[in-house]
Amino acid sequence: MTAGETHRAIAAAFRIERARLVAGLARLMRDIDRAEELAQDALLVALAEWPRTGIPANPGAWLMAVAKRRGFDLLRHDRMRARKHAEIAQAPQAVRDVEGEVIAAMEDDLGDELLGLLFTACHPMLAREARAALTLRVVGGLTTDEIARAFLSSEATIAQRIVRAKKAIARAALTFETPRGSERAARLPAVLEVVYLIFNEGYAATAGDDLIRADLCREAQRLGRVLAGLMPRDPEVLGLLALMEIQASRLAARTAPDGALVPLDRQDRARWDRLLIRRGLDALARAEALAGASAGPYLLQAALAACHARARRAADTDWPRIAALYDRLRAVTPSPVVDLNRAIAWGMAFGPDAGLRLLDDLADAPALRHYAPLPAARADLLFRTGRCGEARPHFQAAAALARNRQERAYLLARALACG
């Protein structure tokens, strides 16, 4: 293996293990910034040693061991400092308390550290936007720019949210553990929201060269399965799990061999993962039985995904049902993005002119001003009416807003097809 190949393999291993690494270190250090620094330190050691010794059989365990050794050194330094302070204050009990915490942190069976980090990042004391931004940063490993795109916000705003959230967690001395009872229920909606945001970033990357980041999808699915194991009778937990399983079933068909985007109506449905579809439909059936008539947003979105999963051909898709489900989703969780998707569904169910009329109502929505799917939707509906000349500038506008290279290339190809 060449040096370049080794470094790429190391970077890939770190990308895969980073979230669990930071989660375990945060539990140990009680400090997210320190945890991230220790994870980076472990990566630097790997970059120095692995080209010589080879990549270990369990990269995650190797990286954690290196980071924990460094973390223990820092904690020992903190303990020594605490001892000096305690001696000054003549309070030796403080020294014993700090030492006991260090030993417990090093020896305790941490369980699913990542889930503990997730619930901590979604603590009710944090604002909703801060919870999501922090979780995408520390669990998803996204850059502030990628998170800003996901939130339709500015990079500076997102960076400030993350810094403030980390400081708030440090001041509160949270323990990075999974809560129980009413506290868990209070944090659950925010947890579900950010898990789905992580999945979406993997399903359709907001920036970069690759359309899909499958590692993020897998991580979100894993978290969803853990949550479903913890709360097997919560319809929204099951709804989110169903939604992610069904959406993930299409990952292999979403891109061509060269990485180009393949739209839903042109995908080879034989490449859809039938096992994931079956798992998703099973979770959806359990969620629907538990929810009855009180379907929440994740259950409704899973029902939308199921409409596509059940259609063996694109022409078999039940668009009137999809449009009706979007009407229900809009009533449960109104948002400009839901309205945009509803307009697309109406355009497919009742003709492109019906969709265009609904899009006209969204033309001045501030949250969609720089959102590529809005001009892309208008362009597609215009194209379907045969108004290719009008569609072309909207495809070009959407391409200009797209940050993902494959998405941009697809939109430019659509513009060219307008002639």
C-alpha positions as CSV (number, residue, x, y, z in Angstrom):
1,M,0.0,0.0,0.0
2,T,1.4,3.4,-1.0
3,A,1.8,6.2,1.6
4,G,-1.1,8.1,0.0
5,E,-3.3,5.0,0.1
6,T,-2.4,4.4,3.8
7,H,-3.2,8.0,4.7
8,R,-6.6,7.8,2.9
9,A,-7.3,4.5,4.7
10,I,-6.5,6.2,8.1
11,A,-8.7,9.1,7.3
12,A,-11.5,6.8,6.4
13,A,-11.1,4.7,9.6
14,F,-11.1,7.9,11.6
15,R,-14.2,9.2,9.9
16,I,-16.0,5.9,10.7
17,E,-14.9,5.8,14.4
18,R,-14.9,9.6,15.2
19,A,-18.4,9.9,16.6
20,R,-18.0,6.9,19.0
21,L,-14.5,8.1,19.9
22,V,-15.7,11.6,20.8
23,A,-18.7,10.2,22.7
24,G,-16.6,7.9,24.9
25,L,-14.1,10.6,25.6
26,A,-16.8,13.1,26.4
27,R,-18.1,10.7,29.0
28,L,-14.6,10.4,30.4
29,M,-13.6,14.1,30.3
30,R,-17.0,15.7,30.9
31,D,-15.9,18.2,28.2
32,I,-16.8,18.0,24.5
33,D,-14.0,20.3,23.4
34,R,-11.4,18.2,25.2
35,A,-13.0,15.1,23.8
36,E,-12.6,16.4,20.2
37,E,-9.1,17.5,20.9
38,L,-8.1,14.1,22.2
39,A,-9.7,12.4,19.2
40,Q,-7.6,14.6,16.9
41,D,-4.5,13.8,19.0
42,A,-5.2,10.1,18.5
43,L,-5.5,10.6,14.7
44,L,-2.1,12.4,14.6
45,V,-0.6,9.4,16.4
46,A,-2.2,7.0,14.0
47,L,-0.9,9.1,11.0
48,A,2.6,8.7,12.5
49,E,2.5,5.0,13.5
50,W,0.1,3.2,11.1
51,P,2.1,3.8,7.9
52,R,5.0,1.9,9.7
53,T,3.0,-0.7,11.7
54,G,0.0,-1.2,9.5
55,I,-3.7,-0.4,10.3
56,P,-4.8,-2.4,13.3
57,A,-7.5,-5.0,13.2
58,N,-9.7,-2.8,15.4
59,P,-8.9,0.8,14.5
60,G,-11.6,2.2,16.9
61,A,-10.2,0.4,19.9
62,W,-6.7,1.5,19.1
63,L,-7.7,5.1,18.7
64,M,-9.7,5.0,21.9
65,A,-6.8,3.5,23.9
66,V,-4.4,6.2,22.7
67,A,-6.9,9.0,23.4
68,K,-7.8,7.6,26.8
69,R,-4.1,7.4,27.8
70,R,-3.7,11.1,26.9
71,G,-7.0,11.8,28.6
72,F,-5.9,10.1,31.8
73,D,-2.7,12.2,31.8
74,L,-4.9,15.3,31.6
75,L,-7.2,14.1,34.3
76,R,-4.2,13.2,36.5
77,H,-2.9,16.8,36.0
78,D,-6.3,18.1,37.0
79,R,-6.3,15.9,40.0
80,M,-3.0,17.2,41.1
81,R,-4.2,20.7,40.7
82,A,-7.3,19.9,42.7
83,R,-5.1,18.3,45.4
84,K,-3.1,21.5,45.7
85,H,-6.3,23.6,45.9
86,A,-7.7,21.1,48.5
87,E,-4.5,21.4,50.5
88,I,-4.8,25.1,50.5
89,A,-8.5,24.9,51.5
90,Q,-7.7,22.0,53.9
91,A,-10.4,19.9,52.2
92,P,-8.9,16.5,51.3
93,Q,-12.3,15.0,50.6
94,A,-12.4,17.1,47.3
95,V,-9.2,15.2,46.2
96,R,-10.8,11.8,46.9
97,D,-14.0,12.8,45.0
98,V,-12.0,13.9,41.9
99,E,-9.9,10.7,42.0
100,G,-13.0,8.5,42.4
101,E,-14.6,10.2,39.4
102,V,-11.5,9.5,37.2
103,I,-11.3,5.9,38.2
104,A,-15.0,5.4,37.6
105,A,-14.8,7.0,34.2
106,M,-11.9,4.9,33.2
107,E,-13.3,1.6,34.5
108,D,-17.1,1.9,34.1
109,D,-19.0,0.0,31.4
110,L,-20.0,2.9,29.4
111,G,-22.7,1.1,27.4
112,D,-23.7,3.1,24.3
113,E,-21.7,6.2,24.8
114,L,-22.9,7.7,21.6
115,L,-26.5,7.6,22.7
116,G,-25.5,9.3,25.9
117,L,-23.7,12.0,24.0
118,L,-26.8,12.4,21.8
119,F,-29.2,12.9,24.7
120,T,-26.7,15.3,26.3
121,A,-26.5,17.4,23.2
122,C,-30.3,17.5,23.1
123,H,-30.7,18.6,26.7
124,P,-33.8,20.8,27.3
125,M,-31.7,23.7,28.6
126,L,-30.3,24.2,25.1
127,A,-32.3,26.0,22.4
128,R,-33.7,23.7,19.7
129,E,-31.4,25.1,17.0
130,A,-28.4,24.7,19.3
131,R,-29.3,21.1,20.0
132,A,-29.4,20.1,16.4
133,A,-26.2,22.1,15.4
134,L,-24.2,20.6,18.3
135,T,-25.3,17.0,17.6
136,L,-24.6,17.3,13.9
137,R,-21.1,18.6,14.8
138,V,-20.1,16.2,17.6
139,V,-22.1,13.1,16.5
140,G,-22.3,13.6,12.8
141,G,-18.9,15.1,12.4
142,L,-20.2,17.8,10.0
143,T,-18.5,21.1,9.4
144,T,-20.2,24.3,10.4
145,D,-20.7,25.2,6.8
146,E,-22.5,21.9,6.1
147,I,-24.7,22.4,9.2
148,A,-25.5,26.0,8.0
149,R,-26.7,24.6,4.7
150,A,-28.8,22.0,6.4
151,F,-30.4,24.7,8.6
152,L,-30.7,27.4,5.8
153,S,-28.6,29.6,8.1
154,S,-25.2,31.4,8.1
155,E,-21.9,29.7,9.0
156,A,-21.2,32.3,11.7
157,T,-24.6,31.8,13.3
158,I,-24.1,28.0,13.5
159,A,-20.5,28.4,14.9
160,Q,-21.9,30.7,17.7
161,R,-24.6,28.2,18.5
162,I,-22.2,25.4,18.9
163,V,-19.8,27.3,21.1
164,R,-22.6,28.5,23.3
165,A,-24.0,25.0,23.6
166,K,-20.7,23.5,24.6
167,K,-20.2,26.2,27.2
168,A,-23.7,25.6,28.6
169,I,-23.1,21.9,28.9
170,A,-19.7,22.5,30.6
171,R,-21.3,24.9,33.1
172,A,-24.1,22.4,33.9
173,A,-21.5,19.7,34.4
174,L,-23.6,17.2,32.6
175,T,-22.5,13.5,32.7
176,F,-23.1,12.4,29.1
177,E,-25.4,9.6,30.1
178,T,-28.7,8.4,28.7
179,P,-31.6,9.8,30.9
180,R,-34.5,7.8,32.1
181,G,-38.2,8.4,32.8
182,S,-39.8,11.8,32.3
183,E,-36.4,13.4,31.5
184,R,-35.9,11.0,28.6
185,A,-39.4,11.8,27.3
186,A,-38.7,15.5,27.5
187,R,-35.6,15.2,25.4
188,L,-37.0,12.7,22.9
189,P,-38.5,15.1,20.2
190,A,-35.2,16.9,19.9
191,V,-33.3,13.6,19.7
192,L,-35.5,12.3,16.9
193,E,-35.1,15.6,15.0
194,V,-31.4,15.6,15.1
195,V,-31.1,11.8,14.3
196,Y,-33.1,12.5,11.2
197,L,-31.0,15.5,10.3
198,I,-27.9,13.3,10.5
199,F,-29.6,10.7,8.3
200,N,-30.6,13.4,5.7
201,E,-27.0,14.7,5.5
202,G,-25.9,11.2,4.7
203,Y,-28.8,10.6,2.2
204,A,-28.2,13.8,0.3
205,A,-25.0,15.5,1.3
206,T,-25.3,19.3,1.3
207,A,-21.8,19.9,0.0
208,G,-18.8,18.1,-1.4
209,D,-18.2,15.8,-4.3
210,D,-20.3,12.8,-3.2
211,L,-24.0,12.8,-3.2
212,I,-24.3,10.2,-0.4
213,R,-22.4,9.8,2.9
214,A,-23.5,6.3,3.7
215,D,-21.6,6.2,7.0
216,L,-23.9,9.0,8.4
217,C,-27.0,7.1,7.2
218,R,-25.8,3.9,8.9
219,E,-25.1,5.8,12.1
220,A,-28.5,7.4,12.1
221,Q,-30.1,4.0,11.5
222,R,-28.1,2.5,14.3
223,L,-29.2,5.2,16.7
224,G,-32.8,4.8,15.5
225,R,-32.7,1.0,16.2
226,V,-31.2,1.7,19.7
227,L,-34.0,4.2,20.4
228,A,-36.6,1.7,19.2
229,G,-35.1,-0.9,21.5
230,L,-35.4,1.6,24.4
231,M,-38.9,2.7,23.5
232,P,-40.6,-0.1,21.6
233,R,-44.1,1.4,22.1
234,D,-43.4,5.0,21.0
235,P,-45.0,5.5,17.5
236,E,-42.8,8.4,16.6
237,V,-39.6,6.5,17.5
238,L,-40.9,3.6,15.3
239,G,-42.0,6.0,12.6
240,L,-38.5,7.6,12.4
241,L,-36.9,4.2,12.3
242,A,-39.3,3.1,9.5
243,L,-38.6,6.3,7.6
244,M,-34.9,5.8,7.7
245,E,-34.9,2.1,6.8
246,I,-37.2,2.7,3.8
247,Q,-35.2,5.7,2.6
248,A,-31.9,3.8,3.1
249,S,-33.2,1.0,0.9
250,R,-32.7,3.2,-2.1
251,L,-29.1,4.3,-1.5
252,A,-27.5,1.9,-3.9
253,A,-29.8,3.0,-6.7
254,R,-29.5,6.8,-6.1
255,T,-26.2,7.2,-7.9
256,A,-24.7,5.9,-11.2
257,P,-21.3,4.1,-11.3
258,D,-19.7,7.5,-11.9
259,G,-21.4,9.0,-8.8
260,A,-24.0,11.0,-10.8
261,L,-27.4,11.5,-9.2
262,V,-30.2,9.1,-10.5
263,P,-33.7,10.6,-9.8
264,L,-36.3,8.5,-8.1
265,D,-38.4,7.9,-11.2
266,R,-35.3,6.6,-13.1
267,Q,-33.9,4.3,-10.4
268,D,-33.4,0.6,-11.0
269,R,-35.9,-0.6,-8.3
270,A,-34.3,-4.1,-8.5
271,R,-31.4,-2.5,-6.7
272,W,-33.5,-1.4,-3.8
273,D,-32.8,-3.3,-0.6
274,R,-35.9,-5.4,0.0
275,L,-34.7,-6.4,3.5
276,L,-34.6,-2.7,4.6
277,I,-38.0,-2.1,3.0
278,R,-39.5,-5.0,4.9
279,R,-37.9,-3.8,8.1
280,G,-39.3,-0.3,7.5
281,L,-42.8,-1.5,6.6
282,D,-42.8,-3.7,9.7
283,A,-41.8,-0.7,11.9
284,L,-44.4,1.5,10.2
285,A,-47.2,-1.1,10.8
286,R,-46.3,-1.2,14.5
287,A,-46.2,2.6,14.7
288,E,-49.6,2.9,13.0
289,A,-51.2,0.4,15.3
290,L,-49.9,2.3,18.3
291,A,-50.7,5.8,17.1
292,G,-54.2,5.2,15.7
293,A,-55.6,8.4,14.3
294,S,-52.9,10.5,16.1
295,A,-50.1,10.2,13.6
296,G,-47.0,12.3,14.2
297,P,-44.7,13.8,11.6
298,Y,-42.2,10.9,11.5
299,L,-45.0,8.4,11.1
300,L,-46.5,10.4,8.3
301,Q,-43.2,10.8,6.5
302,A,-42.6,7.0,6.8
303,A,-46.1,6.5,5.3
304,L,-44.9,8.8,2.4
305,A,-41.8,6.8,1.9
306,A,-43.8,3.5,2.0
307,C,-45.8,4.7,-1.0
308,H,-42.7,4.7,-3.1
309,A,-41.4,1.5,-1.6
310,R,-44.6,-0.4,-2.5
311,A,-44.6,0.8,-6.1
312,R,-42.7,-1.7,-8.3
313,R,-42.5,0.8,-11.1
314,A,-42.5,4.6,-11.0
315,A,-45.7,4.7,-12.9
316,D,-47.4,2.7,-10.1
317,T,-46.8,5.4,-7.5
318,D,-49.9,6.4,-5.7
319,W,-49.5,10.2,-6.0
320,P,-53.0,11.1,-4.8
321,R,-52.3,9.3,-1.5
322,I,-48.9,11.1,-1.3
323,A,-50.6,14.4,-1.8
324,A,-53.1,13.6,0.9
325,L,-50.4,12.6,3.3
326,Y,-48.6,15.9,2.7
327,D,-51.9,17.7,3.5
328,R,-51.9,15.9,6.8
329,L,-48.2,16.5,7.4
330,R,-48.7,20.2,6.7
331,A,-51.4,20.3,9.4
332,V,-49.2,18.5,12.0
333,T,-45.9,20.3,11.3
334,P,-46.2,23.3,9.0
335,S,-43.0,24.5,7.4
336,P,-42.0,26.0,4.1
337,V,-40.1,22.8,3.2
338,V,-43.2,20.7,3.8
339,D,-45.2,23.2,1.6
340,L,-42.6,22.8,-1.1
341,N,-42.8,19.0,-1.1
342,R,-46.6,19.2,-1.0
343,A,-46.6,21.4,-4.1
344,I,-44.4,18.8,-5.9
345,A,-46.7,16.0,-4.8
346,W,-49.8,18.0,-6.0
347,G,-48.1,18.6,-9.3
348,M,-47.5,14.8,-9.7
349,A,-51.1,13.9,-8.6
350,F,-53.2,16.6,-10.2
351,G,-51.0,18.0,-13.0
352,P,-48.1,20.4,-13.1
353,D,-50.3,23.5,-13.1
354,A,-51.7,22.6,-9.7
355,G,-48.2,22.3,-8.4
356,L,-47.1,25.6,-9.9
357,R,-50.1,27.4,-8.3
358,L,-48.9,26.1,-4.9
359,L,-45.3,27.1,-5.6
360,D,-46.5,30.7,-6.4
361,D,-47.5,31.0,-2.7
362,L,-43.9,30.1,-1.6
363,A,-42.0,32.5,-4.0
364,D,-41.3,35.0,-1.2
365,A,-40.7,32.6,1.7
366,P,-37.5,33.9,3.4
367,A,-36.4,30.4,4.5
368,L,-36.5,29.2,0.9
369,R,-34.7,32.2,-0.7
370,H,-31.4,30.4,-1.2
371,Y,-32.9,26.8,-1.2
372,A,-32.0,25.0,-4.4
373,P,-35.0,22.6,-4.4
374,L,-37.4,25.6,-4.8
375,P,-36.2,26.7,-8.3
376,A,-35.6,23.1,-9.2
377,A,-39.2,22.2,-8.4
378,R,-40.5,25.1,-10.5
379,A,-38.2,24.1,-13.4
380,D,-39.4,20.5,-13.3
381,L,-43.0,21.4,-13.3
382,L,-42.5,23.9,-16.1
383,F,-40.6,21.3,-18.1
384,R,-43.5,18.8,-17.6
385,T,-45.9,21.4,-19.1
386,G,-43.7,21.7,-22.2
387,R,-42.5,25.2,-21.3
388,C,-38.8,24.4,-21.7
389,G,-37.7,27.9,-22.4
390,E,-39.1,29.0,-19.0
391,A,-37.8,26.0,-17.2
392,R,-34.2,26.4,-18.2
393,P,-33.3,29.6,-16.2
394,H,-34.9,28.0,-13.1
395,F,-32.7,24.8,-13.5
396,Q,-29.7,27.1,-13.9
397,A,-30.7,29.1,-10.7
398,A,-31.0,25.9,-8.8
399,A,-27.6,24.7,-10.0
400,A,-26.1,28.0,-8.9
401,L,-27.5,27.4,-5.4
402,A,-26.5,23.7,-5.1
403,R,-23.3,23.1,-3.1
404,N,-23.1,19.4,-3.9
405,R,-21.1,18.7,-7.1
406,Q,-23.4,15.8,-8.2
407,E,-26.6,17.7,-7.5
408,R,-25.2,20.7,-9.4
409,A,-24.2,18.6,-12.4
410,Y,-27.6,17.0,-12.5
411,L,-29.4,20.3,-12.5
412,L,-27.1,21.7,-15.3
413,A,-27.8,18.6,-17.4
414,R,-31.5,19.3,-16.9
415,A,-31.0,22.9,-18.1
416,L,-29.1,21.7,-21.2
417,A,-32.0,19.2,-21.9
418,C,-34.3,22.2,-22.2
419,G,-32.5,23.2,-25.4
